[in-house]
C-alpha cells in the first residue's frame, strides 16, 4: 500500500530561552492570537493559528528559533518506507514521543523537522 500524506494540524516553534518570554508576549499580547487551553501533562502554550495549532516550546540550549511541522499519513509503515526510499533522514533522537504514539521524526532536505504521525 502506498502512503498518503497531508498537512497535520500542529506547528511547533522551538524558541531559545533568552527569546522565549518576548516571543510568547508577541503572540499573546501584541498580536493577540487566541490562546488555547493547556493540554494535560504539558505547560506549553498553544495558540489558534488559523486552522492550525501553534505550540510555543521553550528550548534551553538552542541559539535560534526553529519551526517544526506535522505531516499525517494513513499508513505509518508505508510512510517510513517511502521516505527512506527517497533518502529522507529520520531523526527520532531529537525528541522522545509518547509510548504507543504511531509517529516518527524526519528532517527535510533543508533541515526543517517534521513529525510524521498516523492519522485517526
N, C-alpha and C positions, 0 to 999 in steps of 0.2 A: 504494500500500500504506500502511496506517495503522501508525504506530509503536506498539509495545507497550513500556511502561515497567515496571520493577520495581526495588526497592531493590538497591543494589550491596553489596559486601562490605566496603567501606572507609569509615572515618570519620577525617578528619584534624582534629586540634586544632592550630591555629596559635597559638603561645604567644609572648608578648613575652620578649625575652632576660632582662629583670630578674625574670621569674617562672618561667623555664624549669627550673632545677635543682630548685626546690622542687616544681614540678608533676611532673617526672619522678620524684622521690623519692616523692611521694604514690602514684603508680600502681605503682612498682616495689617500694617498701619498706613503706609504711604499709598499703595495702590488698592488696598482693602479688598483683596480677593477673599471670598467666603472660606472661612476655616471650618474643617470637618471635625467631628468628634474624634478623640483619640481612640485607636483600636486597643483591644485588650493586649496586655503584655508588651506595650511599646509606649514610649513617651515622645515619639517622633511626630511633630506637627504635620498635618495634611491639609491641603487646600484644594477646592474645586477649581480646576483649570480647564474650563470648557467642558468637554465630555470626558476629560481625563482627571486623574488624581495626582497632584504634585506632592511628593514627600520631601521634606527638608531634613536631611540627615547631617548631624554634627559629627565630623570625622577628624579626630586629632591626628596629626602627623602628615597630613597631605598639604601641599603648597598652594594648590589652586582648585577651584570648583570643577566638578565633573558632572555630566548628565548621563544617567543610566536609563535605558528604555526597556519596556516589556514587549515581548512578542508571544502570542499564544498559538498553539498548534493543536490539531485534532489527534495527533499521533506522536507522542514524545519520543518513542524509539525510532520511528522513521525520520523524525526531525533531526535527531542526533546523527543518524547515519547520513542523511542528506548533507548536513552542514560539514561533517567530517570529510565527505567525498569532495567537497569544494575547498578543503584545507582551511576551514574557519577554526580559529584557535578556541578551544574550550578552556575555561579558566575558573573551575569550580572552587579553587582555593581562595578566591578573593573575598567571599562572604559565605558563611555557613547558611544552609537552608533548613527549614524545619523538617524534622523526621517525617517521612512519608509524603512529603510535598513533591509531586512529579514535575521537576524543573531542573534546569542547569544553567550555568553562565557561559556566555561566549563573548568574544571581542570581535567587532567588525574590523575590516582592514584598516580603518582609521582609528582603531582602539577605543571606540565607543562600546561600553559594556551593555549587553542585552541579557535580560532574564528570559529564557525560553521556557514557557510553562504549558502544561496540559490544560486545554480549555475545558470548561464544565460541560 
